[in-house]
Amino acid sequence: MLTVPTIAIVDDHELLAEALRIALAAAGRPAVGVPADEPAELLTRLADLAPELVLLDLDLGPHGDATPLIAPLVAAGIRVLVVTGTADRLRIAAALERGAIGYRAKADGFGELVATATAALTAAGPLDPVTRAELLGELAAARSER
């Protein structure tokens, strides 16, 4: 019997993506790594795969910022959880503004990430509404200062 992955992992670091896939599988969450190629190809691959959740790294190395991918994924009915090494709160806020359900810092480790991904699969709304509101407020303030 073929197991359909419920989670797609998009990260430009293959080692991290594979280790995360293994950790999710051990937790009973089928996952697949999706190569971080050109954005149009990546969107097509993810749409064809139709996972419930995409764990999306914001910085895809040579392929740039992944933030523009979020809105089309959300419009396709796919939940997006940002998994990032950046501490730039405005970049994270921009991802949330485009529809990401939440975010998790890579520095938090696999246990936290697996727990957050599991919560993202069942959440009815944003994972952390208070932090989301704070970040979006910071983004709005930064825009008004410009």
C-alpha positions as CSV (number, residue, x, y, z in Angstrom):
1,M,0.0,0.0,0.0
2,L,1.4,3.4,-1.0
3,T,1.5,6.0,1.8
4,V,0.5,9.5,0.6
5,P,2.6,12.1,2.4
6,T,0.6,14.6,4.3
7,I,3.6,16.9,4.7
8,A,5.9,18.3,2.1
9,I,9.3,19.7,3.2
10,V,10.8,22.5,1.0
11,D,14.3,23.4,2.1
12,D,17.5,24.1,0.2
13,H,19.5,22.0,2.6
14,E,18.9,18.3,1.7
15,L,20.4,17.0,4.9
16,L,18.0,19.0,7.0
17,A,15.0,18.1,4.8
18,E,15.9,14.4,5.0
19,A,16.5,14.4,8.7
20,L,13.2,16.2,9.2
21,R,11.4,13.7,7.0
22,I,12.7,10.8,9.1
23,A,11.7,12.5,12.3
24,L,8.2,13.2,11.0
25,A,7.9,9.6,9.8
26,A,9.0,8.3,13.2
27,A,6.2,10.4,14.7
28,G,3.7,8.8,12.3
29,R,3.5,11.8,9.9
30,P,4.3,10.7,6.3
31,A,6.4,13.4,4.7
32,V,8.4,13.9,1.5
33,G,11.2,16.3,0.6
34,V,10.5,18.5,-2.4
35,P,13.6,19.9,-4.1
36,A,13.8,23.7,-3.8
37,D,13.8,24.5,-7.5
38,E,12.6,27.5,-9.5
39,P,9.4,28.9,-7.9
40,A,7.1,28.1,-10.8
41,E,8.3,24.4,-11.0
42,L,8.1,24.2,-7.2
43,L,4.5,25.4,-7.2
44,T,3.6,22.9,-9.8
45,R,5.2,20.0,-7.9
46,L,3.5,20.9,-4.7
47,A,0.1,21.3,-6.4
48,D,0.5,17.9,-8.0
49,L,1.5,16.4,-4.6
50,A,-1.4,18.1,-2.8
51,P,0.0,17.7,0.7
52,E,-2.1,18.9,3.7
53,L,0.9,20.9,4.9
54,V,4.1,22.4,3.5
55,L,7.0,23.1,5.8
56,L,8.6,26.0,3.9
57,D,12.0,27.5,4.4
58,L,11.9,31.2,3.7
59,D,15.4,31.3,2.3
60,L,15.8,28.8,-0.6
61,G,19.5,29.7,-1.3
62,P,20.1,30.3,-5.0
63,H,16.3,30.3,-5.6
64,G,15.8,33.2,-3.3
65,D,13.0,34.2,-1.0
66,A,10.1,31.7,-0.7
67,T,7.6,34.2,0.7
68,P,5.9,34.7,-2.7
69,L,5.0,31.0,-2.8
70,I,2.9,31.2,0.3
71,A,-0.3,32.9,-1.0
72,P,-0.6,30.5,-4.0
73,L,-0.2,27.5,-1.8
74,V,-2.8,28.8,0.7
75,A,-5.1,29.6,-2.2
76,A,-4.8,25.9,-3.3
77,G,-6.0,24.8,0.1
78,I,-2.5,23.8,1.4
79,R,-1.5,24.9,4.9
80,V,2.0,26.5,5.1
81,L,4.2,26.4,8.2
82,V,7.3,28.5,7.8
83,V,10.5,26.8,9.0
84,T,13.3,29.3,9.1
85,G,16.7,30.2,10.3
86,T,16.0,33.9,10.0
87,A,15.5,36.1,13.1
88,D,14.0,38.9,10.9
89,R,10.6,39.4,12.5
90,L,9.4,41.5,9.5
91,R,10.1,38.7,7.0
92,I,8.3,36.2,9.3
93,A,5.4,38.7,9.6
94,A,5.3,39.0,5.8
95,A,4.9,35.3,5.5
96,L,2.1,35.2,8.1
97,E,0.4,38.1,6.3
98,R,0.4,36.0,3.1
99,G,-1.4,33.2,4.9
100,A,1.2,31.0,6.6
101,I,-0.5,29.3,9.6
102,G,2.6,29.9,11.8
103,Y,6.3,29.6,11.9
104,R,9.0,27.6,13.8
105,A,12.7,28.6,14.1
106,K,15.1,25.9,12.9
107,A,17.1,26.5,16.1
108,D,14.2,25.1,18.1
109,G,15.1,21.6,17.1
110,F,13.2,18.6,15.7
111,G,11.0,17.8,18.7
112,E,9.5,21.3,18.6
113,L,9.2,21.3,14.9
114,V,7.5,17.9,14.8
115,A,5.0,19.1,17.5
116,T,4.3,22.3,15.6
117,A,3.8,20.5,12.3
118,T,1.4,18.1,14.0
119,A,-0.5,21.0,15.5
120,A,-0.6,22.7,12.1
121,L,-2.3,19.7,10.6
122,T,-5.2,20.0,12.9
123,A,-5.4,23.7,13.7
124,A,-8.6,25.5,12.8
125,G,-6.7,28.8,12.5
126,P,-3.3,30.4,13.2
127,L,-1.1,28.4,15.6
128,D,-0.2,31.3,17.9
129,P,-2.7,34.2,17.4
130,V,-1.0,36.4,20.0
131,T,2.5,36.2,18.4
132,R,0.9,36.5,15.0
133,A,-0.9,39.8,16.0
134,E,2.4,41.1,17.5
135,L,4.4,40.4,14.3
136,L,1.7,41.8,12.0
137,G,1.6,44.9,14.2
138,E,5.4,45.3,13.9
139,L,5.1,44.9,10.1
140,A,2.3,47.6,9.9
141,A,4.4,49.9,12.0
142,A,7.5,49.4,9.9
143,R,5.5,50.1,6.7
144,S,4.0,53.3,8.2
145,E,7.5,54.5,9.2
146,R,8.6,54.2,5.6
